[in-house]
Amino acid sequence: MKKLVAVSIAALLIFTGCITVNVPLGGGDSSPSFQWFLRWDPPIEHGNLIFSNVLRIKDFDASGSYQLSGMVVRYNDGSISESSSDRWVTRPGAMLSEMFSRDLQATGNYPAIFRTAVSVDNILTVEGYLREFGATQVDSTTWIAVLDIDVTLLASRGNEILFQQNYRYEKSMPSTGFKVLAEEMSVIGALWSEAVMTDIAGVLLPRR
C-alpha cells in the first residue's frame, strides 16, 4: 500500500512539473518552496537523417536577472521581481540546454550528444545566451510568457561560426501565477527546441 501511494505521488509530481520542498528563505524559518521544471515530450526519432558530426551542448549563459533559479516577472514599468518561494529546479540556462540535449539525442540524427568537454574528432559546439526567460506583466491580470535566446553553432576548433540565430517567443497566459508560467514556458520551450534542431540540421545538410 505504501509503495502504491509513493508511486501515485511521484506520478503527480511528473504530471504537474513541480516539486515542493521545505527550505529556509530569508529569515531563517523553514517555509514551503515550490520548484518548477520544464516538461515536454521528446521528439520522435528521425533516424533516416544521419549526420557525421558529434554535438556538444554547453550550459547556456544568461543575462544577470536570469542567472539564478528564481522565477522572474518583468513589470510594465521595466522593473524585475524574482520570486523567493517559486523557483526553477535549476538555472534556466542549464535547464534549457539539458532539455535540448535530450531532444537532439532522441532524434537519432547524430552519432553522439555530449554535455561536457570531450576529445572527439569532428565535434561541433552549441552555445546559447538567454536574454529573457519568464513572465512580462501587461496589467494586474495579464502575464505573457517570454523566451528570448541567442543560439550559436561553432565549428570543431571553435574559431568559426557556422550558425547564429536569435529566437524569441511570447505567449499570452490564461491566468497569472507561477504554475501557469511553468506550463506556458514548457509549451514555448518545445517550439524553440524543434526550431533550433531544424535550423542546425539545415546548416549540416550537404549543399547542392
Disulfide bonds with the S-S distance in Angstrom:
none
